[in-house]
Amino acid sequence: MKPPAYPQRMRDPGRLRVAEVALRVAALTYAATNQFPIAERGGLLPQMRRAAVSIGSNITEGCGRSSEKQFLSFLQIAMGSACELEFQCRLAQTLELAASNDLVELLRAIQQCKRMLAKLSVNIRERAEAR
């Protein structure tokens, strides 16, 4: 069975590499935070998970919007969540809440995601201005 055709303005998040990286960031975040002590179950742990899920959720939601401007807005929100998660990950590293190598891997994935979001945002902005 053939997948449904999307309207011209709607984007398929499955075709965006940044969406795949955002999914990896979320999975790595859940894995790292599973190691946190019980005392963090109401503190940093849920904040990190929410920020991680927000990245991919905003990329995906933006794909469903009809204009470049709306898509760009959701990419900017995703970038904000990525920056928030990066800080929280560095804090978890400083506090030694999880295995260092897991947090280093997570930080690398976050940084990759941020670079991709920045590049995609520039491309979308340039394309919108060219119209």
Secondary structure, DSSP 4 states (H G I P E B T S, - for coil): -PPPPPPTT---GGG-HHHHHHHHHHHHHHHHHTTS-GGGTTTHHHHHHHHHHHHHHHHHHHHTSSSHHHHHHHHHHHHHHHHHHHHHHHHHHHTT-S-HHHHHHHHHHHHHHHHHHHHHHHHHHHHHHH-
